[in-house]
Amino acid sequence: MKCPLFRRPAASICGLTFLAAFAWDGVATLADEKPQTVAAAPVGATALNFEDDVVPILQARCFKCHGDETRKASLDLRRKFTILKGGDGGPAIVPGKPEESPLYEMIQKREMPPKEEDPLDKTQIEVLRRWIAAGAQTKGAVEPPLEVADAEETVNPEDRKFWAFLPPVRPTVPAVKAADRVRTPIDAFLLAKLEEKGLGFNPDANPRTLLRRVYFDLTGLPPTAGQIDAFLADNRPGAYERLVDGLLASPQYGERWARHWLDVAGYADSDGYLEADRLRPEAWRYRDYVIRALNNDKPYDQFIREQVAGDELSDWRRAEELTPEMAEQLIATGFLRTASDPTYGGYRDKPECYKVMADTMQIIGSAFLGLTVQCARCHSHKSEPISQRDYYQMNAIFLASYDPDRWVVSLERAVPLATEGQQAKIAAYNAAVTARIATLNAEQTEWINRHRDKFLNEKLAAVPADLRDKVKAAVLLAADKRSDEQKQLVTAHAAGVVADDASLFNHFPELKAEIDKLKGAVAAETALVRNIVQLRSLADMDDKPSAAHVLRRGDFNNKGKTVEAAVPAVLAPADYKFQPQPGYKSTGRRKAFAEWLVDSRQPTTARVHMNRLWAHHFGRGIMETVDDFGHTGKFPSHPELLDWLATEFVAQHWSQKAMHRLMVTSTAYRQSSGHDAAKAAVDPENLLLWAKRPQRHAGEVLRDSMLALAGKLNPQMFGPPVPVTRQADGSVITADDAPGSRRSIYVIVRRSEQLTLLEAFDTPRMEINCPRRTEAIVATQALTMMNSPFIDVQARIFADRILQASADNQARIDFACNQAFTREPGAAERKSIGDFLESFVKLQLADKLATATPDERRAAEQAAWAHVAQTLLNTNEFLYVD
């Protein structure tokens, strides 16, 4: 759920708010919007009130001229009391007397809205008439003030009782009838609901299916032939659990699961915005941080602390040296630099600064809170107990880093990978090197100038003494810079005399030797310059942030009351106090915020992340709306299980690997995906998980799998991203070389330019972030799979591997299916592929069939197998995991 933010000041409207909805903070319509017809309340006997019946009409048709931004004739129509006060001509209505009410009269006569706009329809006019005739009633006895956003808003105790706003409480694991199917407590919670409906789990999936499932799930890669054989040969108890432990310990685990988190964080290697889409040279360090953190099983609470407040976890600025831990924590705050940021030299308008802040708030809200906090930017949330004041109090937490009044443009907003002491030493060291370089350069200049003067004295010896200096000066000027007099002097006295460096070196061989020696010394000194890496990270500018204000209607030009930094009130206990501890050049606010996020009383953090992991493993979250746990989200299918997982996560010291292991070793995960008509009749959407849901590969997994089958996947980890190029046909590809064959997580993420294959399979372009991906099925996917040059190349190389595996076609068929599907082919498949190979080779060789040379037959077989390989890559079985 997104809240589009228009760049025009004071015109931001939440995506949840349809035009007719009434906002007490006076949301204005855009001045250039076309008038829209608003459905008024049915005309009947029910008494009308201002808020529900009249405001939708006035807001849609009249606020543009008589609302918050503009009040022509001093008339404000946002409240009944301002309508009664009226404008330059007096009161706009007379309650009980519509015919004597100027507002009604002008609308009825089509004098308002202005003639160039559509008039109100008859139904709307009748609503206004009936409302005035009935006494112009309001919904409540007292109308809220115009600036309700400035009020000290409090949370209703009832609001705190909503399930998602209560801290998770560990439930008792239920007893079930089919106790033999319980491998982990997860199974008991699921079976309890299944048994209520007379259902149970499907039988376990066969070993090959389970092997393929867990390999793709945990590493994003297919198992190799050796890995398949090793697993099938392990007959000892606990073979599957050992397999899971091995996969969780593999470096490929971090690469696979980092992609999921980078979606949530909104990671990109470019700033976005129009065609410029400037690159972020050091952004990749954050991507590598995430991979390493997951591989090291960094506790999730520490993972949060470092990303939200890594710069506040130590006194790194004043430390003697920057330790690896400090460096890692600084890199981690790259999480707060992922939002699209078009601010750079010469382009740093306030609307863009505030948009960077708003996008960052949205990322934080969906990543940790599971709430659409962004909808409170312009007005108090329509569906959740989150006020506009809450929004700007949370925004104030980041004001010491993101301050529009002291804005630092994108490329300059960097954190040096060095302490202040190290920076001072490096600066002093570099100053000395620079001074030596300057001396060497000056020496070069002196040598050249001395020899140039000597050279000209020799060449111009015949020039009269009183003209010699003028001729010298003319020769030293470029021809197009000489005056007419100088041109005449050169023609008369120095024709053909050139005093450039090449001429000097040719005339004075010893000069060239000396200059080469000095240039070598300059190069050696230049190599000694020490550069400080400038991290794309975030740190407080100082411990004295600017005052934070509520921005009425989200307009930075319309500041309301000041607010203190705080967390959303509904998510904190009534007695909670946000108390940051300022430090050296640091407010401590983000550290306090991070500590609140991982506090045991915080209701959303553990729930949201466990639901996120569950959604990736099972194809659907316990809470289907993974980024919205509020009133507008769906209710969880298994709330007790979600709370158990959240509390278990904390009990496991926030270990993500422990929770992965718990989920993938459950019976629910190991069961087959086979359809059961009887079960489907009871639970057609499989919400109760009586079968494992098949899951389609993400675009990155699809690409990596094809590279793996071709034997081309480059296992190199970390470092700057792999570049992409746009072809003449518009497709975007990587180079067909070793760097271009690295895993997709290392391919550059440009907001304006994405690999065509990934884009076809729903890899998102990071406008803000992507808490959950869509899964579309469209014709372009099949077209891409059939016609992509990349897939064609991988298919041909895969075919070569198949040919090299054996000299026997039946053995080759077995190898191909085992690699592509992790299973042996059926008899019908063997026959179908065998018949195709035979007929294709005959067709290729035609009349040469009997006389074909070994090379000709080999070429025909290669072509046949290339078609088979591409067909295998185009099957649903390759694209999906059962």
N, C-alpha and C positions, 0 to 999 in steps of 0.2 A: 504494500500500500504506500503510495507516494503522495507527497504534498508538493505540487509544482509551485515554484517560487518565481513569479514574474519579476523581471529585472527593474521594471518601472517602480519607483518609490511609492509606497502606500497603496500598492495594488496587489499585494500578495493574498491569495485565497487558497484555503486548504482544499485538497482534492476531495475530501469527504463532504465538503459543504456544497450542496446544490444551491443554485442561485436564489431560490426562494427562501432558504433557511435564514432565520433571523439571528444576527450576532450582536450582542450588546455593546461590543466595542466599535460598532459602526463601520463594518467593512464596506468600502466604496467600490462601485463598479468602475471598470476602466473607461476612460473618457471616450475611447474610440470603439467601444463595444456596440454592436447593433442592439436595439431594444428587443427584449424577449418577452413573449407572452407568458405570464405566470398563472398557473391554475389557482384560482381563488377557491375559498371554501364554498361548498354548495349553498345556494340561497335557500334558506328555510326558516324555521321558527327559532333555531338555536341562536342565542345571543352571541354577537360577534365581539371580539376583543382586539385591541390594537396590535399586540405582539404576534398573535397567530394568524390574523386575517388581513390586517391592513399593512403591516410592515413589509411582507413579501412583495406587495404591489408597489409600495413607495420605494423600496430598495431597488427593485428592478427598473423602475421607470423614472424616479424622481430624485434619488440621492445624488445622481451625477451633478445636478445643479443646486440641490438643496440638502446636501449631506455633510460629510466631514471635510472633504477637500474644498468644495465650493459652496457658498451660500448666497446665491443671487438674491438681491433685494433684502439681504440679511435674514432670509427665511431658512430655518433649520427644521427639517421634517423627521428627524431621527427619534424624537420623543413626543409624546402627547403634550407635555408641558411646554416644549419649545414651539409646538404648533399653536397652542393657545396663546403663547406670547406673541407669535407672529413675526412679521418682518417690518419693512418700511411702511407698509400700508395697514398695519394693525393685525389683530388676530386672524389666523387663517381659517378657523372654523368657529361655529357657534353651536355647542352641543345641543342636540334636540332639534336643530333647525338647519337642515342641509341646504335649503334654498337661500338662506342668509349667510352661508359659509363661502367665502371667496375661493377657497381651495376647490370645493366641489363645483362651484359655478364655472371656474376657468377650465376645469377638466371636462365638464359636461359640454361646454361650448367649443371644445377642441382648441382652446387657446393655449392649453398646456397638456402634454409636453409641447415643445416648439413644433411648428408646422412641418419642418423638415424631417421630423421623426413620426413614427406610427402612433396614432392615438391609443388610449386605453380601450379595451373592448367593453361591450355592454355589461358583461358579468362583473368585471372589475369595478366599473363605475357604480353598479348597483350595490356591491359590497361596501364601497365608501359611503354611499347614501344611507344604507341601512345602519352602518356603524355610527354615523353622526346622528341620525334620527333617534337611535336608541340611547343617546347620551354620551357617545364616544368613550366607551368603557375600556379600561386597561385590565390586564390579566391579574395584576396584584394591586393591593391597596396603595403601595408606594412604588413609584417607578425607580429603577436603579439609576444612579448618576451616569452621565455621559462617559466618564472615564472609569468605568468599573474595573478595568485592567490594573489601575493603580491601587485598588483597594487591598487591604490586608486579607487575602483570601485564606480560608481554612478548609481543611478536609472534613467532610461529614463522617462521623464514626461509622455510618453504614457503608461508606465507600471502602473502608479498610477491610470489610468482611468479604469482599469479592475474592474468590479462591486464589487467583494469581497474585493478589496483593498480600496474602498471608504467608509467613515463612513455611516451607515444607516441613511436615511432621512425619517421622518414619512410621509407616503403617506395619501392622503385623502381616507376615507372609501367610496367605490363606492356605488352608488344607484342601486338597483336591482328591477326587476319586482315582484318577489315573496317575498315581504317585510315581509309577515306573517311568513316566515320560518327563519327569521333572529333573533336569540337569542343573539348573540354576534357579534362584528365586524368581527370575523373570518368567520362567515357564509356569510357576504356580499362579502368578497374577493373571497371566493370559488364560490359563486353563480354567481358572475359576469362572471367568466370564463365558468361556466357550461351553463349559459344562452346564451353565444356566440355560443355554440354548440347545442342549443335547448334542453338542459338537465336541470335537477333539482335534489334535494336530494331525496333519498328514504323516504318513510314514517318512522315515529319514530318507534324504536324497542318497543316491548311490555315491560311492567314494569319488569317482571321477567328477561328477557334477559338483560335489561339495568342494573338491580340490580347486576346480576352476573358479567357483564362486568366491572362495576366501582369498585366493591369489589376487583376483581383480579387485576385490573389496579393500584389501589391506595394502596392496602394492601398486595396483593399477596396471599390472602386466600379466601376461599369460604364463603358466608354468612351462618350463622347458621339458624336453623328453626325459632328461635325466631326473628332474624333480618329480615328474609323474611316476617314473619307475621306482624312485626311492620311497615315495609315499605308499604306493601300492604294495611294496615289498615289506613294509613295516607292519608286522602282525602283532606287535606287542601292545598291551593295553596302554591307552593314552596317546596313541599315534597322532590323532588329530590335534589334541591339545599341544603336543610338541611342535607340530607343524605351525600352529597359530603363534606359539612363542617365537619360533624362528622367523616368521614373517614380521612380527612386531619388532624384532631386533634388527631387521634388515634396513639398510639406508633407504631403500625404495619406499618404505612405509612413510617416512617423513616427506618424501617428494609427492606421494599420493595425497596425503591428508593435509599438507600445506596448501594445496590448491583449493581445498574446501574453505580453509580459513581466509585465504587471500581473497576469495569471493566476498566473504562477509566484511573484510576490511576495506574492500574497494580498491585493491592494489592495481596500480598501472605504472608503466615506465614513462609516461608522458603527462604533461599538465592539462591537456585537453583544450577545448575552446577553439572553434573554427578550424581553419586550415593550418594555423601555426602549430598547434599541438606540440609544443616544445618538449624535448626530451628531458628526463630527470636523470642525470648522469649517475648518481649514487643510490637511486631507489632500490636497486637490486640487493643491496646489503640487508634491507628489511626482509625481502623474500628469503634470503639465505638464513637470516635469524630464525624465521618461522620454521624452516626445514630442520635446522639444528635443534631448536627447542623441542619439536615433536619427537625427533629421533632420540634425544636425551631424556624424554618423558619429563620435561620440566613441569612441575606441578602447575595446574591451571591457575591457581590463585597467584602464583608468582609470575606466570605468563601475563596475567592481567596487570599486575603491579608494574611490570617492566614496560609494557606497551603504553599504559596511561601515564606513568610517572617515573620512567626510568631515570630521568635526569635528577629526580628528587630523592632517589634511594641512597645516594652517597654524596659526600662533599667533594665531588670529582674535580671541581674547578680549582680547589686549593690543595689537592693531593700532590705529593711529590711526583708521582707518575701515574699514568692511566693504566689500571690493571685490566686484564682481559674481561673480568666481570663488569667493570665500569663501562668498558667499551661496548659490551654486549647490551647493557641496559640502555645506553644512549642510542644505539642502533634500533632498539626495540620501539622507541617512541616514533619511529617512522610510521607506525600505525596511525598517528594523529596527523600525518602529512599526506595521506592517500587521496583526499578529496581533490577534485578538479580545481586547479588554481591558475587562472589566466593572468594573474597580476605579475607584471614584470616592468622593467624600466620604461617609463612613458605611458604605462597603462595600469593604473592602480586606483581606479574609480571606487568610491565607497560601496556602490551596489555589489561589485565583485568581491570586495573584502568581506562584506556581510554574508554573501552567498557561500564563500569558503567556510565561514564559521557555521552557517546553517547546515551545509552538507556534512561537516564533521559531527555536528550534533545528531544528525540522522544516522550516521554510521554507528555512533556510540549507542544510540537508543535501540537500534535493531540488533547490534552485536551482544549487548549485555543486559538490556532491560526488556527486550522483547515487546517494546511499545512504540507507537507512532508519535513520539514526543514532538516531532517536527510540526505536527498539526497545531501545536500551541504557540507557534511563532507569531502568528498574526492575531490570534484570539484564543481564549480558553478553549480547550479541546471539547469538541461537540459530543464525544462518546465516552471519554475517559475523565476521571477526576484529576486532570492535569491542567493547571491554570497557566495563563500567559506569564504570570509572576513566577511560577515553578520553572518555566522554560528559561527565563532570563536569569534566574538564580543559578540554574545549572550552567548556563552559558558563561556566567561570571567566573566559574571555576577555571575557565581556560583563557580569561581575559589578560592575564599576565604574559601569555604567549601569543595569543591572537588579539591584538589591540588595533582596531581600525584607525584610531587616532595616532598610532605610532607604527603603522603597517610596514612590514618588511616584505619586499617582493619575493616571489617564489624562489628564484635562483639564489638570492642573497640570504634567505631564511635558512641558515645552515648551522649545525653544531660542530665545532672543530673537534677532531678526534685527538685531543690533547688537553692537558690541564693548563691553567693559566701560567704556571711556572714553566712548563714545557714550551708553551707558546712564546713566552718572553725569551727563553734561551734560544729557541729556534729563530726568533726574530733577530736577536743580537747576532747569532751565528750567520744568518743570511745577510745581515747588513754588512758584516765583515767581508763575506764573499762578494757581495755586490760592489763594495768599495774596491776590492782587488780587480774585479772585472772592469770597473770604470777606469782604473789606472792603466790596465792593459789596453783598453780601447783608446785611451788618450795617447798612449805610447804609439799605437798603430797610426793614429791620426798625425802625430808629430813626425813620424818617419815619412809618411806619404807626403805631407805638406812640404817638408824640407827637400825631398827629392823632386817634387813637382816644381818647386821654385828653381832648383838647380837645372832641371830639364828645360824649363822655359828660358832661363838665362842663356843656355846653350843655343836653343833654337832661335832665339830672338836677339842674338848678339849683334846682328847688323841693324837692328831698329834704333833710330835715334834715341838718345837717353831720355829726352823730354817726353817721348811718346811711349817708352817701353812699359811703364806701369799701366797705362791705359790699354795697350794692346794685350798685356797679360790678363787684365780684368775681363776684356772682351772674350779672349780665348776660353777662359774658365766658365763663361756663361753658356747655357744651352743656346743653340742657334735661334730657336724661336723666342728666346727671351732678350736677344740683343736689340739695342736701339739702332736706328739707321746709321748713326755715327760709328757705333761699334762694328756694325757689319762692314762698313767701308774700311775701318782700320784693319780688320781681319783679312779682308780681300787684298788690301795693299801690302800688309807686312807679315801676315801669319797664315797664308793660304796653305791648307794641308796640315797645319799643326794641331794635333790632338793630344791633350794632356790627361787622358783618362787613366784608370789604374792599369789597364792592360798595356797601354803604351809605356807607362813607367816601368812595369815589371819586365817588359821586353828590353827596355833601354838599360835598366839597372838590375841585373840578375841577383845581386846581393840583397836588393830591396825585397824581392819576392820571397827569398829564403827567410828573411827576418820577419816579414808579415805572416808567412805560413807558421812560423814558430810561435808568434804572438797569438794567432788565431787558435792554434792548438792549446795554448795556455788558457785562453778564454773558454774553449769548449770543456777543458778539464775542470775549470773553476765552476762553470755553469752546472756541470754534472754533480757538483757538491751541494747545490742548493737543496734544502730540505723542504719538501711540500707537506702541508698538513691536510689530511683528508677532511673535506667538508661534508659531514653527514647530512643526508636528507632526513633530519630528525627535528624534534621540537624541545625547546627548553624555555623556561621563564626568562624574560628579558631582565627582570629585577624583582625585588620584593615589594614594589610599590605600584600595583596595577591601577589603571584608571577606574573611576567610579562606574558601576554598572547600572543601567537603566532598563526599565520596561520600555520597549519600543511600541508605541501605540500603532496597532494594525501592522506591525512589523516594519514600520517606516523609520529609518535611522534619522530622519529629519524631524521626527515628532517624538521626542523623548519624554517618558513619564517619570514616575518616582524612581529614586535610586533603590537598588536591592542589594542584599548581601549574597555572597556565594552560598549555595545550599543544594541539597538533593531534592528530587520530587517528594513532596510531603506524604503522598499516599503510600509510597514504598518504604517509608521509614517509620519506626515506632513514634508515638506521640511525644515521647520524652527524648528523642534523638536530637543531638546538637552537632552540627557540622563545625568541627574545631580544627582547622589546619594549623600546623606549626611552621611558621616562616623560618627560612634558613638563609644562607648566604646567596643573594641574588635569586631567591626562590620564595614563592608564597606558601608552599606546602599544600596548596589547594588540591592539586591533582593527586598527590599522594594520599590525602585524606579521602578523596573521592574513590581512589582505587581500594583503599582499606574498607570503605563502606561497601563497595561492590562485592567483596569476598567475605564480608561479615556474615556470621551464621544467621543473623536476623534479616538479612537482605533476601527478599522473596524470589527474585527472578534469575539471578546469575546462574546458579547450578541447574535450575529447571530448564532454562533456555538452552544451555549447552548440551545437556543430556538429551533433550528433545532433538537437537541438531544432529548429534551422533546417531541417534536412533533413526532419524529420517534417512541418513545416508546408508545405514546398514539394512533397513527394512523397506526403503522406497517411499515411506510416508511417515511423517512425524506422529507421535502420540497426540501431539497438538498439531493438527494439519497446517495451521498458519504459523510457521516456525518463527516468524518475525513479529507476530502480533498476538500477545497473550492477554490482551485487554478485552473489553466488552464486544468489540467488533470482530475479534477472532473467534474461531470455532472452539467448542468445548472439547477437552481431551477425551479420547476414546477410553483411556485407562488412567484416570487421575491418580489412583493409588500407586500404580506402577511408576508413574512419573515422579511422584514424591519419594518413592523408595529409591529410585535411581539417583535423584538429587541428593538425598541424605547419604546414600552409599558412596557417591562421588566424594563427598567431604570426608567420610570415614576412611576412604582409600587415599587420603592425603592429596586429593585433587589429581590423582593419576589417571590420565586419559587412556594409557595403555591397559590399565587394570579394567577400565570400563569397556574398552573394545573387546578384551578377552572375555569378559562376562557376557557380552552380547553375542559374539560369534560362536561361543561354545554352548549356547542355549539350544534346546530342542527346537524352539521357535525358528531359530536361524538355520538349523541343520535339516529341517523338514523339506520335503519335495515341494515343487511348485505345481504339481499336478492338479488339474481341475476336477472338482467333485461336484456333480450337479445337485446332489442332495444338500450338501453344505452351502452351495451357492444360493439355493432356494431360500435358506434361512438368513444368510448374510451375503448378499450379492456383491457388495463392495469389498469383501474380505477385511472389514474393519477389525474383526476379532482375531485375525491372523491365524486362520485354520490352514493356510498354505503360505509358502514363501512367495513373495511377489517377484516376478522376473523384473530385471532392471536393465535399461539400455545404457550402453557405454556413453560417457561424456565424450565430447569431441577430442579432448586431450588423450583420453585412454584409447580411443579408436586409433588416433595417429601413432601413439607409442606402441600399440599392439602390432600394427602393420610393420613398423620399423623393426620390432623384435622378431617377427616371423621372417622378415627378410635377412635377419642376422646383421642389421646395420645400426641398431640402436647404440648410440654413443653413451657410455655410462658416466662420463665426466660430470661431476657435481660442482655447483656453486659458480660464482663469478658473473661478469657482465652478461647481459642478455644476448641471445642469438638474433641477429638482424633479419628482417624480412624485406622482400622486394615485390613491387607491383608489376605484373606482366602487362603486355600490350592489350590482352583481352580483359584486363581488370582484375584478374585473380591475384591473390597475394600468397607468396610461397617463401620457403626457406631455401637456401642453396643446397644442392645435392652433394654435400661434402660432409666431413666429420663434424664440424660445428653445427651444420644444418640438420644433423641427425641426432642431436641431443634431445632429451625428453622435453615435452611441450611446456613444462613449467618454467623452463629456461628461455623459451622463445619470448622475444620482446612483446610487451602488452602495450600497444598504442591505442589510444581511445579512438583515433580516426582510421586505423588501418589494422585489420586483424586477419590472421590466416584464414583463407577461404574455407578450408575443411573444418576448422573449429567453429567458424561462424555458422556454417550450414547445420552443425549439430549443437546449436543453442549455447555455445560459449558466449557469455554476455560481454557487450561493450560497456565498460565501467563508467556509466554516467554519474552514479554516486557509489552504490555498492550493490551486491546481489546476495541477499540472505538466502534465497532459494532460486534455483534455475527452473526455467520452464522446460517442458519436454514436448516439442512440437513434432508432428509427423507430416512432412510436406514433400512435394514432388522433387524439389531441388536437392533433397538429400540423396535420393536414388540417382538423379542425374549427376551429382557430384561423385558418387561412388563409382558410377560407370565410366565417367569421362575425365576424371581428374588425372593429369599427368603424374602427380605424386603417387597415386594409387596404382597407376599403370606400371611405374618403375618398381614399386615394392612388389607387385604381383610377379613381374618378370624375375626379380631376384629371388623371391620365394620359390618360384618354379625351378630355378637353378639349384636351390637347396634340396628340393624334392628329388630332382634328377640325380644329385650326388649321393643321396641317402641310400640308394640301392639300384641295381641293374634290372630289378624285376618290377613291372608295373603294379602288381598287386601289393607288393611291399611299399611301393611309393605312395599308393592310395592310402594305405594304413598310416604312413608317416604324415601325409598331408592332413588327414582328418584329426590325427592325434595332436598335431601342432595347432591347427585352427580351432578345434572344438574340444580338445582334451578328452576325446573318446575314439574308439575304433569305429570304422564305418560298418553299416549294415550290409547284408548281402545285396540288397537292391541298389544301394549306393555304389558298391564295388562294381556291379555289372553296368550301371549307368555310366559311371566315369570311364570304365574300361572300354565300353562300346564307343563312347565319344572319342577317346584317344585313338582308337583303331581307325575309326571312320575319318577323323581329321587328318591323320597321317596319310591315309590313302588319297584323300582329296588334295592334300598339299603336293604329294609326289606324282599323282595322276599317272601318266603313261611311263613315268620313271620308276614306278613302284618296284619292279623286279630288278632294275639295273642301278638303283640309287646307290651312291657311294655312302660310306659310314658318316661322312660329314653332312651330306644332304639329309640322311635319315635323322641324324642328331638335331639338325636345325628344325626339321619338321616336328620332332618330338618336343623340342623346346617351345615352339610356337603353340603346340597343343596344350602343354602343361601351363603355359602362361595364361591361356584362356581358362583352364580349370582353376588355377590359383585365384584369378580375378573373380571367378564365379563364387568360390568359397568365401572370399572377402566380402562379397555382396549379399551373403545370406543373412537372414534374421538371426540364425544361430550364432554367427560370428558377432553380430551387432548387439545381441542381448546376452545377459547372464541369467541362467535359470536359478 
